[in-house]
């Protein structure tokens, strides 16, 4: 079989595997939740049940192959998501949506149409569908995180049995002056439009914290300076808890804190430091004293769980010192996995940016100065999205994403 056919066959297998994973994710919710909205800024769950396969069908069959849809009205209903904005909230009611049987029948028609045409679809279209679904595996997880525990069914025994309160010393690592390589070359491999083009930036020397700021460090900030508790914390009877996906546990002091970019910036300001820029993150994560550029912080080996907390290793964080094998060449830990990392860089186009022809609004709609770049990955980020060029972005006051931070100073 030619190499191109093998690659396409692998993508098709990956897309079907991602379907099974999304089906499993929806199955953790009890049926009565499907018409509820776990986050005020986002759609009801029923939208996402239809959206994933609507998107596949529209991108692969409609936009790419020109096949006329059998369900244009449902396509319109399930096509577009929401940019989370706490000011402009959706106002629909459960009665505005089709019933579950109608949605499931629509999903089945979409899958049938996609499957009948996958083998003649171009790789680029399959990659768009695959990575779109894989990104939703994460956004849906943090959405479902907000449902009360009685509305979810845990698919495993608790992963918190060995939780400790040990806090490592958060030392500083010296990052010497050097080049950071950002973006992606147009080499035929898939990337989203905001990843292009590849370019180099000279980065002055700076210092970066070895670990992400922990719950323990942030707790002292809350107590000493009256800062608000992060979204993932709760307090009862004088005890502070971490609200995990399926369990609430006493706050693990050695886990990375999940906060908004605004909260992270306030912490850094109080320390007399700052958040890293996107290029500083790249220099610390992928650079090296030998001036080589690595694919991942730990080198060029494929992602494995010994290197970090990603690709569904856990539902929640693990200690910031848990995976030293994943340290960068400069000795910085967990730059990939265990939580996306906020930067101070507004999300914007790289030089040479061109909007994707069949998905022109994917990035360009968010080049507004209100969204900020996040790098790295979380426990629910698939391995495919851990490539150095991948960029995530959110509004700076959005509290639901699995996002942490570390400080830098010149």
Secondary structure, DSSP 8 states (H G I E B T S, - for coil): --HHHHHHHHHHHHHHHHHHHHHHHHHTB-GGGTTS-SSTTS--HHHHHHHHHHHHIIIIIIIIT----S-HHHHHHHH------SSS-----GGGS--HHHHHHHHHHHHHHHHHHGGGS-HHHHHHHHHHHHHHHHHHHHHHTTS-GGGB--SSS-S-TT---------EEEE-SEEEEESB--SSS---GGGBS-EEEEE--EEEESS--BHHHHHHHHHHH-----TTEEEETTEEEEE-SS-EEE--TTBB----HHHHHHHHHHHT-EE--HHHHHHHHH--TTS---SBTTBSS---TTT-S-TTS-SS--BTTS-GGG--TTS---SSSSSEEEEEEE----TT----SS-THHHHTT-SSSEEEEES--TT--GGGGSTT--EEEETT--SS-EE--EEE-
